[in-house]
Amino acid sequence: KNDMEVCEQADYYGYFCKIKVAEATAYYSEEEAKAIIQERAAKIRKAIEAKDMEALFPFVHPDRGLTFSSPIAGFKISQDQVKTLFENTTEYEGVSDGSGFPFTYTQASYYNSFVFRFDSDYANAPQISYNRKIGKGNYDSGSFLTYYEENPIIVEYYFSADQGNSWSSLQLVFLEIDSAWYLVEIGTNFWTI
């Protein structure tokens, strides 16, 4: 049996087992992933920090669009909708960490609250990983597992608890189409109760 089959027999813990297997068996090594994506990820990080959706647009997967994920909220938009992210007034609902109370947010308020959690300066993140997860908490976006069969590259910009309020990270998830790598997910992770 392969590791994924063993995980399926683990009942409740099977999902988390599969995430660990997917992380440990990523198609590209950390060194290979860094060589492939480091420059592209830096351009995308700059566009994200500048809130420049026109600059981000061509990097977004043309068919899959872009998913925004965090422990308590998220949404998905098409490549074309990226350009109008800050103008979109659609309201989404999330659940507050700790209290469990619902809250509403727009794409712009999500971006300002979660993508820039604690005003993190991702250009100067103390740790940057390629296809290796650093941030570990009681939430896992499951990106390694979600895209496992598509051989993703995942870049994580990580701040430990001693660099601010608590640990936080930004994850950029890339998939390849015809030798070009496109962004499919911007994930944020942080300490939760």
N, CA, C and O of each residue as an XYZ file, in Angstrom:
772
protein
N       0.844     -1.194      0.000
C       0.000      0.000      0.000
C       0.883      1.250      0.000
O       1.951      1.283      0.612
N       0.397      2.284     -0.713
C       1.133      3.541     -0.651
C       0.680      4.329      0.581
O      -0.284      3.956      1.249
N       1.387      5.415      0.869
C       1.099      6.192      2.074
C      -0.312      6.763      2.088
O      -0.934      6.827      3.149
N      -0.832      7.181      0.936
C      -2.186      7.737      0.888
C      -3.224      6.667      1.235
O      -4.213      6.973      1.901
N      -3.020      5.421      0.799
C      -3.943      4.336      1.141
C      -3.915      4.055      2.639
O      -4.957      3.789      3.239
N      -2.745      4.110      3.241
C      -2.628      3.919      4.687
C      -3.401      5.024      5.406
O      -4.086      4.760      6.394
N      -3.295      6.251      4.918
C      -4.021      7.375      5.524
C      -5.531      7.166      5.476
O      -6.229      7.509      6.430
N      -6.044      6.612      4.388
C      -7.483      6.409      4.253
C      -8.028      5.456      5.306
O      -9.207      5.529      5.653
N      -7.202      4.578      5.811
C      -7.631      3.652      6.852
C      -7.594      4.278      8.238
O      -8.018      3.654      9.210
N      -7.096      5.493      8.337
C      -6.920      6.150      9.632
C      -8.169      6.879     10.113
O      -8.108      7.604     11.106
N      -9.295      6.703      9.437
C     -10.564      7.328      9.817
C     -10.455      8.845      9.952
O     -10.089      9.534      8.999
N     -10.774      9.363     11.145
C     -10.828     10.800     11.386
C      -9.520     11.492     11.030
O      -9.536     12.586     10.466
N      -8.411     10.885     11.344
C      -7.115     11.507     11.116
C      -6.613     11.325      9.688
O      -5.535     11.807      9.341
N      -7.391     10.631      8.861
C      -6.985     10.366      7.490
C      -6.692     11.616      6.684
O      -5.718     11.655      5.932
N      -7.527     12.644      6.831
C      -7.334     13.889      6.092
C      -5.999     14.532      6.468
O      -5.228     14.938      5.599
N      -5.738     14.619      7.766
C      -4.498     15.248      8.230
C      -3.288     14.397      7.853
O      -2.216     14.926      7.557
N      -3.462     13.107      7.865
C      -2.407     12.194      7.428
C      -2.082     12.455      5.962
O      -0.911     12.526      5.589
N      -3.110     12.598      5.128
C      -2.899     12.849      3.705
C      -2.175     14.171      3.476
O      -1.324     14.267      2.592
N      -2.510     15.194      4.269
C      -1.816     16.483      4.151
C      -0.326     16.289      4.423
O       0.516     16.797      3.682
N      -0.006     15.557      5.482
C       1.402     15.319      5.828
C       2.119     14.543      4.732
O       3.264     14.854      4.403
N       1.468     13.544      4.167
C       2.069     12.770      3.072
C       2.282     13.674      1.860
O       3.343     13.633      1.237
N       1.285     14.488      1.524
C       1.409     15.389      0.375
C       2.561     16.370      0.566
O       3.309     16.638     -0.374
N       2.709     16.907      1.777
C       3.823     17.818      2.067
C       5.164     17.106      1.923
O       6.106     17.650      1.347
N       5.242     15.894      2.446
C       6.509     15.151      2.461
C       6.904     14.608      1.093
O       8.074     14.309      0.854
N       5.931     14.480      0.195
C       6.227     13.864     -1.100
C       5.991     14.828     -2.259
O       5.626     14.403     -3.355
N       6.196     16.115     -2.023
C       6.026     17.103     -3.088
C       6.892     16.719     -4.283
O       8.014     16.239     -4.122
N       6.364     16.932     -5.469
C       7.047     16.534     -6.707
C       8.385     17.255     -6.863
O       9.383     16.639     -7.236
N       8.405     18.556     -6.579
C       9.639     19.336     -6.691
C      10.274     19.488     -5.319
O       9.590     19.792     -4.341
N      11.581     19.275     -5.247
C      12.305     19.492     -3.995
C      12.319     20.988     -3.699
O      11.976     21.799     -4.559
N      12.709     21.345     -2.501
C      12.771     22.758     -2.138
C      13.737     23.505     -3.068
O      13.444     24.621     -3.494
N      14.862     22.907     -3.375
C      15.861     23.546     -4.238
C      15.327     23.708     -5.664
O      15.506     24.760     -6.277
N      14.678     22.678     -6.186
C      14.109     22.748     -7.538
C      13.007     23.806     -7.601
O      12.964     24.617     -8.526
N      12.130     23.788     -6.618
C      11.025     24.749     -6.586
C      11.553     26.179     -6.517
O      11.044     27.062     -7.208
N      12.555     26.409     -5.699
C      13.135     27.754     -5.568
C      13.712     28.215     -6.907
O      13.498     29.355     -7.318
N      14.439     27.335     -7.580
C      15.046     27.689     -8.865
C      13.973     28.028     -9.907
O      14.168     28.919    -10.733
N      12.858     27.327     -9.866
C      11.786     27.526    -10.839
C      10.999     28.808    -10.564
O      10.666     29.536    -11.500
N      10.698     29.093     -9.304
C       9.642     30.066     -8.998
C      10.095     31.308     -8.231
O       9.307     32.245     -8.101
N      11.305     31.358     -7.725
C      11.719     32.462     -6.851
C      11.508     33.838     -7.485
O      10.958     34.732     -6.842
N      11.930     34.017     -8.717
C      11.810     35.317     -9.377
C      10.342     35.692     -9.607
O       9.944     36.832     -9.370
N       9.554     34.741    -10.061
C       8.126     34.989    -10.318
C       7.403     35.302     -9.005
O       6.577     36.213     -8.949
N       7.711     34.555     -7.966
C       7.080     34.794     -6.667
C       7.412     36.191     -6.142
O       6.555     36.845     -5.548
N       8.636     36.651     -6.352
C       9.028     37.995     -5.898
C       8.226     39.072     -6.629
O       7.810     40.053     -6.012
N       8.004     38.902     -7.937
C       7.202     39.868     -8.702
C       5.765     39.886     -8.186
O       5.163     40.952     -8.052
N       5.223     38.716     -7.900
C       3.851     38.624     -7.400
C       3.751     39.224     -6.004
O       2.802     39.948     -5.705
N       4.723     38.929     -5.153
C       4.736     39.494     -3.802
C       4.743     41.018     -3.869
O       4.048     41.675     -3.094
N       5.521     41.585     -4.787
C       5.566     43.049     -4.934
C       4.208     43.594     -5.362
O       3.765     44.620     -4.844
N       3.547     42.930     -6.291
C       2.216     43.363     -6.732
C       1.209     43.275     -5.587
O       0.372     44.161     -5.416
N       1.299     42.203     -4.808
C       0.405     42.033     -3.655
C       0.624     43.151     -2.646
O      -0.337     43.757     -2.172
N       1.882     43.428     -2.314
C       2.196     44.470     -1.329
C       1.778     45.854     -1.815
O       1.348     46.687     -1.017
N       1.899     46.103     -3.113
C       1.520     47.398     -3.685
C       0.010     47.495     -3.933
O      -0.495     48.548     -4.322
N      -0.702     46.389     -3.706
C      -2.137     46.309     -3.994
C      -2.403     46.653     -5.457
O      -3.396     47.301     -5.790
N      -1.503     46.209     -6.312
C      -1.561     46.493     -7.741
C      -2.181     45.298     -8.459
O      -1.480     44.378     -8.881
N      -3.494     45.328     -8.588
C      -4.206     44.202     -9.179
C      -3.971     44.089    -10.689
O      -4.052     42.995    -11.249
N      -3.683     45.211    -11.344
C      -3.343     45.159    -12.773
C      -2.034     44.393    -12.969
O      -1.901     43.637    -13.932
N      -1.077     44.577    -12.074
C       0.200     43.866    -12.162
C       0.035     42.400    -11.770
O       0.731     41.535    -12.301
N      -0.880     42.119    -10.848
C      -1.107     40.744    -10.403
C      -1.858     39.925    -11.452
O      -1.597     38.733    -11.612
N      -2.776     40.551    -12.158
C      -3.661     39.901    -13.112
C      -2.974     38.891    -14.051
O      -3.441     37.755    -14.127
N      -1.902     39.239    -14.761
C      -1.336     38.278    -15.720
C      -0.710     37.044    -15.069
O      -0.470     36.046    -15.748
N      -0.446     37.099    -13.782
C       0.152     35.965    -13.079
C      -0.888     34.957    -12.600
O      -0.544     33.833    -12.236
N      -2.169     35.359    -12.598
C      -3.253     34.517    -12.076
C      -3.639     33.470    -13.111
O      -3.678     33.744    -14.310
N      -3.920     32.277    -12.630
C      -4.293     31.160    -13.505
C      -5.508     31.548    -14.351
O      -6.538     31.935    -13.799
N      -5.406     31.453    -15.692
C      -6.494     31.905    -16.557
C      -7.772     31.073    -16.454
O      -8.862     31.594    -16.691
N      -7.658     29.797    -16.107
C      -8.833     28.929    -16.011
C      -9.318     28.745    -14.578
O     -10.523     28.719    -14.331
N      -8.408     28.619    -13.652
C      -8.767     28.324    -12.256
C      -9.075     29.565    -11.435
O      -9.727     29.470    -10.396
N      -8.615     30.734    -11.885
C      -8.825     31.937    -11.099
C      -7.927     31.945     -9.872
O      -6.867     31.320     -9.857
N      -8.366     32.661     -8.846
C      -7.546     32.855     -7.648
C      -8.392     32.638     -6.395
O      -9.450     33.245     -6.228
N      -7.909     31.772     -5.534
C      -8.550     31.509     -4.251
C      -7.795     32.253     -3.162
O      -6.564     32.239     -3.130
N      -8.527     32.895     -2.276
C      -7.957     33.518     -1.081
C      -8.409     32.666      0.100
O      -9.604     32.415      0.259
N      -7.470     32.221      0.924
C      -7.838     31.358      2.046
C      -7.145     31.802      3.322
O      -6.021     32.303      3.296
N      -7.839     31.608      4.444
C      -7.299     31.871      5.781
C      -8.033     30.961      6.754
O      -8.984     30.282      6.368
N      -7.603     30.939      8.010
C      -8.301     30.065      8.967
C      -9.764     30.405      9.194
O     -10.532     29.533      9.601
N     -10.180     31.648      8.945
C     -11.545     32.025      9.306
C     -12.363     32.619      8.167
O     -13.535     32.939      8.368
N     -11.794     32.774      6.991
C     -12.525     33.376      5.879
C     -11.826     33.050      4.564
O     -10.692     32.572      4.550
N     -12.519     33.314      3.465
C     -11.917     33.104      2.153
C     -12.931     33.281      1.043
O     -14.132     33.376      1.298
N     -12.449     33.326     -0.193
C     -13.304     33.433     -1.362
C     -12.488     33.082     -2.601
O     -11.262     32.981     -2.546
N     -13.188     32.899     -3.719
C     -12.536     32.577     -4.983
C     -13.071     33.513     -6.059
O     -14.268     33.794     -6.111
N     -12.157     34.003     -6.932
C     -12.550     34.884     -8.024
C     -11.870     34.426     -9.318
O     -10.882     33.692     -9.290
N     -12.412     34.868    -10.435
C     -11.820     34.550    -11.731
C     -10.620     35.456    -11.976
O     -10.410     36.436    -11.261
N      -9.843     35.119    -12.990
C      -8.692     35.964    -13.340
C      -9.162     37.389    -13.644
O      -8.554     38.352    -13.176
N     -10.227     37.528    -14.416
C     -10.723     38.865    -14.766
C     -11.184     39.647    -13.538
O     -11.017     40.866    -13.490
N     -11.751     38.980    -12.560
C     -12.241     39.663    -11.359
C     -11.107     40.184    -10.475
O     -11.337     41.020     -9.602
N      -9.905     39.705    -10.693
C      -8.760     40.190     -9.910
C      -8.604     41.695    -10.096
O      -8.307     42.412     -9.141
N      -8.802     42.175    -11.316
C      -8.618     43.601    -11.619
C      -9.534     44.498    -10.794
O      -9.183     45.640    -10.498
N     -10.700     43.988    -10.425
C     -11.682     44.823     -9.707
C     -11.861     44.394     -8.254
O     -12.879     44.705     -7.635
N     -10.902     43.699     -7.722
C     -11.013     43.202     -6.351
C     -11.364     44.306     -5.361
O     -12.221     44.104     -4.500
N     -10.730     45.458     -5.462
C     -10.964     46.520     -4.481
C     -12.264     47.285     -4.709
O     -12.696     48.039     -3.837
N     -12.889     47.102     -5.866
C     -14.166     47.761     -6.146
C     -15.358     46.856     -5.859
O     -16.478     47.344     -5.711
N     -15.137     45.565     -5.780
C     -16.224     44.606     -5.600
C     -16.857     44.778     -4.223
O     -16.141     44.833     -3.224
N     -18.178     44.863     -4.153
C     -18.877     45.069     -2.877
C     -19.622     43.825     -2.384
O     -20.389     43.895     -1.423
N     -19.391     42.683     -3.049
C     -20.018     41.439     -2.597
C     -19.621     41.178     -1.152
O     -18.456     41.330     -0.786
N     -20.599     40.781     -0.327
C     -20.308     40.467      1.069
C     -20.256     38.957      1.261
O     -21.087     38.213      0.742
N     -19.263     38.535      2.016
C     -19.059     37.127      2.356
C     -19.184     37.005      3.864
O     -19.158     38.007      4.578
N     -19.319     35.785      4.345
C     -19.425     35.584      5.783
C     -18.306     34.675      6.267
O     -18.002     33.656      5.647
N     -17.702     35.056      7.379
C     -16.675     34.256      8.031
C     -17.069     34.008      9.472
O     -18.131     34.443      9.916
N     -16.212     33.309     10.204
C     -16.465     33.004     11.615
C     -15.263     33.472     12.430
O     -14.134     33.054     12.175
N     -15.509     34.341     13.409
C     -14.442     34.914     14.219
C     -13.703     33.850     15.013
O     -14.312     32.943     15.581
N     -12.393     33.975     15.043
C     -11.548     33.082     15.821
C     -11.836     33.281     17.305
O     -11.942     34.414     17.773
N     -11.957     32.214     18.024
C     -12.193     32.292     19.468
C     -13.665     32.332     19.815
O     -14.174     31.411     20.455
N     -14.369     33.395     19.400
C     -15.781     33.544     19.776
C     -16.706     32.690     18.913
O     -17.754     32.240     19.377
N     -16.322     32.469     17.671
C     -17.181     31.737     16.752
C     -18.309     32.569     16.180
O     -19.169     32.049     15.469
N     -18.313     33.875     16.488
C     -19.362     34.747     15.974
C     -19.147     35.008     14.484
O     -18.012     35.180     14.038
N     -20.234     35.038     13.719
C     -20.091     35.333     12.291
C     -19.740     36.802     12.066
O     -20.073     37.663     12.881
N     -19.075     37.071     10.973
C     -18.801     38.442     10.566
C     -18.873     38.501      9.043
O     -18.718     37.481      8.371
N     -19.105     39.677      8.508
C     -19.155     39.845      7.055
C     -17.939     40.638      6.605
O     -17.362     41.418      7.363
N     -17.567     40.416      5.347
C     -16.412     41.116      4.783
C     -16.575     41.211      3.274
O     -17.307     40.429      2.667
N     -15.899     42.160      2.683
C     -15.823     42.289      1.233
C     -14.447     41.790      0.800
O     -13.597     41.493      1.639
N     -14.231     41.700     -0.505
C     -12.915     41.284     -0.987
C     -11.836     42.263     -0.522
O     -10.753     41.841     -0.116
N     -12.121     43.557     -0.579
C     -11.145     44.563     -0.161
C     -10.847     44.474      1.333
O      -9.685     44.534      1.735
N     -11.882     44.331      2.157
C     -11.631     44.258      3.601
C     -10.895     42.972      3.968
O     -10.067     42.968      4.878
N     -11.196     41.880      3.260
C     -10.447     40.632      3.470
C      -8.971     40.856      3.158
O      -8.098     40.517      3.956
N      -8.708     41.424      1.999
C      -7.330     41.664      1.557
C      -6.574     42.489      2.586
O      -5.452     42.153      2.966
N      -7.204     43.583      3.039
C      -6.546     44.477      3.999
C      -6.390     43.853      5.384
O      -5.454     44.191      6.109
N      -7.289     42.952      5.759
C      -7.233     42.345      7.095
C      -6.419     41.057      7.147
O      -5.744     40.786      8.140
N      -6.480     40.261      6.078
C      -5.848     38.947      6.136
C      -4.584     38.822      5.306
O      -3.620     38.199      5.750
N      -4.566     39.392      4.123
C      -3.341     39.310      3.329
C      -2.251     40.134      4.001
O      -1.076     39.768      3.954
N      -2.631     41.239      4.623
C      -1.666     42.074      5.339
C      -1.871     42.011      6.841
O      -1.851     43.034      7.525
N      -2.067     40.823      7.341
C      -2.234     40.615      8.779
C      -0.995     41.137      9.500
O       0.125     40.775      9.141
N      -1.175     41.958     10.483
C      -0.091     42.552     11.281
C       0.852     43.397     10.425
O       2.003     43.606     10.808
N       0.384     43.888      9.268
C       1.221     44.697      8.376
C       2.557     44.031      8.085
O       3.597     44.690      8.088
N       2.532     42.747      7.838
C       3.756     41.989      7.582
C       4.462     42.493      6.338
O       3.838     42.729      5.304
N       5.757     42.653      6.451
C       6.614     43.061      5.333
C       7.185     41.790      4.723
O       8.282     41.362      5.082
N       6.443     41.188      3.802
C       6.829     39.882      3.270
C       8.144     39.914      2.502
O       8.812     38.888      2.379
N       8.523     41.079      1.986
C       9.810     41.179      1.286
C      10.965     40.881      2.228
O      12.026     40.422      1.805
N      10.746     41.145      3.503
C      11.796     40.917      4.502
C      11.432     39.813      5.479
O      11.861     39.830      6.632
N      10.645     38.861      5.021
C      10.275     37.736      5.893
C      11.540     37.015      6.347
O      12.414     36.728      5.528
N      11.648     36.720      7.634
C      12.838     36.036      8.145
C      13.032     34.637      7.548
O      14.158     34.152      7.437
N      11.929     34.000      7.168
C      12.028     32.672      6.566
C      11.135     32.617      5.326
O       9.977     33.034      5.351
N      11.708     32.088      4.240
C      10.956     31.857      3.016
C      11.219     30.415      2.612
O      12.369     29.991      2.500
N      10.152     29.673      2.395
C      10.329     28.263      2.016
C       9.672     28.001      0.667
O       8.756     28.707      0.246
N      10.167     26.970      0.011
C       9.661     26.537     -1.288
C       9.316     25.060     -1.166
O      10.196     24.220     -0.980
N       8.024     24.749     -1.274
C       7.517     23.372     -1.134
C       7.892     22.735      0.198
O       8.087     21.522      0.283
N       7.990     23.552      1.227
C       8.206     23.056      2.585
C       7.399     23.960      3.507
O       7.574     25.178      3.518
N       6.522     23.344      4.271
C       5.655     24.115      5.160
C       6.400     24.489      6.437
O       7.059     23.654      7.056
N       6.284     25.760      6.819
C       6.895     26.225      8.067
C       5.805     26.437      9.121
O       5.861     25.853     10.203
N       4.805     27.282      8.797
C       3.749     27.613      9.757
C       2.892     26.413     10.093
O       2.324     25.773      9.208
N       2.804     26.112     11.371
C       1.995     24.979     11.811
C       1.113     25.434     12.964
O       1.593     25.972     13.961
N      -0.162     25.211     12.809
C      -1.106     25.585     13.847
C      -2.272     24.625     13.824
O      -2.157     23.506     13.323
N      -3.410     25.066     14.373
C      -4.564     24.166     14.395
C      -5.421     24.311     13.133
O      -6.510     23.743     13.054
N      -4.934     25.064     12.155
C      -5.604     25.193     10.860
C      -4.600     24.826      9.774
O      -3.426     25.187      9.856
N      -5.061     24.122      8.776
C      -4.218     23.821      7.630
C      -5.067     23.996      6.386
O      -6.103     23.347      6.240
N      -4.635     24.863      5.497
C      -5.410     25.120      4.272
C      -5.491     23.880      3.398
O      -6.376     23.773      2.549
N      -4.574     22.946      3.603
C      -4.579     21.727      2.811
C      -4.092     21.935      1.383
O      -4.360     21.101      0.518
N      -3.380     23.035      1.117
C      -2.933     23.345     -0.244
C      -2.083     22.239     -0.844
O      -2.231     21.909     -2.020
N      -1.194     21.665     -0.046
C      -0.360     20.581     -0.577
C      -1.236     19.419     -1.036
O      -0.955     18.801     -2.063
N      -2.287     19.120     -0.290
C      -3.178     18.022     -0.641
C      -4.129     18.414     -1.772
O      -4.346     17.630     -2.696
N      -4.696     19.617     -1.705
C      -5.650     20.077     -2.717
C      -5.070     19.984     -4.122
O      -5.746     19.559     -5.059
N      -3.826     20.380     -4.256
C      -3.190     20.437     -5.578
C      -2.182     19.301     -5.797
O      -1.422     19.327     -6.765
N      -2.174     18.328     -4.923
C      -1.164     17.261     -4.901
C      -0.925     16.619     -6.263
O       0.223     16.478     -6.686
N      -1.973     16.237     -6.941
C      -1.825     15.522     -8.212
C      -1.423     16.436     -9.357
O      -1.143     15.964    -10.459
N      -1.393     17.754     -9.106
C      -1.017     18.715    -10.147
C       0.403     19.240     -9.952
O       0.828     20.152    -10.662
N       1.135     18.677     -9.002
C       2.537     19.036     -8.738
C       2.735     20.537     -8.533
O       3.442     21.183     -9.307
N       2.118     21.086     -7.502
C       2.211     22.528     -7.269
C       3.588     22.927     -6.745
O       4.386     22.097     -6.309
N       3.825     24.221     -6.807
C       4.926     24.818     -6.045
C       4.273     25.793     -5.078
O       3.459     26.629     -5.471
N       4.641     25.675     -3.815
C       4.065     26.530     -2.778
C       5.198     27.300     -2.108
O       6.160     26.715     -1.612
N       5.062     28.625     -2.106
C       6.049     29.506     -1.488
C       5.429     30.047     -0.209
O       4.289     30.511     -0.212
N       6.177     29.986      0.876
C       5.670     30.500      2.155
C       6.617     31.562      2.699
O       7.818     31.335      2.843
N       6.045     32.732      2.999
C       6.758     33.822      3.662
C       6.327     33.778      5.122
O       5.149     33.962      5.427
N       7.276     33.534      6.027
C       6.922     33.193      7.409
C       7.545     34.142      8.429
O       8.725     34.483      8.348
N       6.722     34.559      9.393
C       7.163     35.338     10.541
C       6.862     34.534     11.797
O       5.716     34.141     12.015
N       7.860     34.284     12.617
C       7.634     33.549     13.864
C       7.035     34.486     14.913
O       6.965     35.698     14.708
N       6.612     33.921     16.019
C       5.953     34.699     17.071
C       6.846     35.800     17.629
O       6.336     36.815     18.105
N       8.146     35.628     17.585
C       9.028     36.654     18.135
C       9.240     37.835     17.181
O       9.943     38.782     17.534
N       8.642     37.800     15.971
C       8.754     38.913     15.035
C       7.501     39.794     15.026
O       7.348     40.617     14.124
N       6.637     39.650     15.964
C       5.418     40.461     15.971
C       4.427     39.924     16.960
O       4.799     39.319     17.965
N       3.152     40.146     16.676
C       2.092     39.758     17.598
C       2.057     38.254     17.844
O       2.006     37.811     18.992
N       2.082     37.487     16.792
C       2.139     36.034     16.855
C       2.588     35.572     15.487
O       2.737     36.392     14.581
N       2.806     34.287     15.315
C       3.312     33.843     14.019
C       2.262     34.048     12.936
O       1.059     33.978     13.190
N       2.738     34.301     11.732
C       1.858     34.435     10.577
C       2.636     34.080      9.323
O       3.865     34.133      9.304
N       1.901     33.716      8.268
C       2.575     33.412      7.012
C       1.658     33.715      5.829
O       0.433     33.727      5.941
N       2.299     33.955      4.708
C       1.627     34.149      3.434
C       2.078     33.015      2.532
O       3.277     32.780      2.382
N       1.131     32.313      1.932
C       1.459     31.227      1.008
C       0.977     31.584     -0.387
O      -0.157     32.024     -0.576
N       1.860     31.386     -1.363
C       1.513     31.542     -2.765
C       1.561     30.163     -3.389
O       2.574     29.470     -3.298
N       0.467     29.759     -4.025
C       0.376     28.424     -4.621
C       0.356     28.566     -6.142
O      -0.449     29.313     -6.698
N       1.253     27.840     -6.802
C       1.412     27.917     -8.250
C       1.149     26.571     -8.912
O       1.505     25.519     -8.380
N       0.510     26.626    -10.099
C       0.367     25.456    -10.955
C       0.924     25.802    -12.330
O       0.907     26.957    -12.753
N       1.414     24.780    -13.012
C       2.058     24.970    -14.312
C       1.083     24.699    -15.458
O       0.301     23.748    -15.418
N       1.147     25.548    -16.473
C       0.440     25.332    -17.735
C       1.451     25.593    -18.852
O       1.969     26.703    -18.969
N       1.731     24.590    -19.664
C       2.621     24.757    -20.816
C       3.911     25.500    -20.458
O       4.270     26.482    -21.107
N       4.595     25.027    -19.428
C       5.887     25.566    -18.975
C       5.803     26.954    -18.344
O       6.841     27.559    -18.076
N       4.618     27.471    -18.102
C       4.455     28.744    -17.397
C       3.748     28.474    -16.076
O       2.847     27.638    -16.009
N       4.156     29.180    -15.030
C       3.601     28.967    -13.696
C       2.629     30.088    -13.347
O       2.945     31.271    -13.473
N       1.433     29.685    -12.903
C       0.374     30.638    -12.577
C      -0.058     30.505    -11.124
O      -0.060     29.418    -10.545
N      -0.421     31.639    -10.563
C      -0.890     31.712     -9.182
C      -2.337     31.236     -9.107
O      -3.189     31.721     -9.852
N      -2.622     30.283     -8.206
C      -3.990     29.794     -8.015
C      -4.531     30.078     -6.614
O      -5.738     30.017     -6.382
N      -3.625     30.387     -5.684
C      -4.092     30.631     -4.308
C      -3.148     31.563     -3.580
O      -1.926     31.457     -3.684
N      -3.754     32.487     -2.833
C      -3.031     33.294     -1.871
C      -3.600     32.891     -0.520
O      -4.752     33.194     -0.212
N      -2.810     32.222      0.270
C      -3.260     31.750      1.564
C      -2.553     32.485      2.682
O      -1.357     32.765      2.599
N      -3.291     32.792      3.714
C      -2.674     33.352      4.915
C      -2.964     32.401      6.062
O      -4.053     31.839      6.176
N      -1.987     32.243      6.883
C      -2.146     31.399      8.056
C      -1.568     32.158      9.241
O      -0.632     32.943      9.086
N      -2.116     31.930     10.403
C      -1.680     32.644     11.596
C      -2.176     31.888     12.813
O      -3.004     30.982     12.721
N      -1.648     32.286     13.943
C      -2.027     31.645     15.195
C      -3.519     31.848     15.436
O      -4.025     32.966     15.338
N      -4.213     30.767     15.750
C      -5.625     30.835     16.097
C      -5.860     30.117     17.417
O      -5.045     29.307     17.859
N      -6.975     30.429     18.027
C      -7.305     29.824     19.326
C      -7.861     28.436     19.127
O      -8.199     27.760     20.099
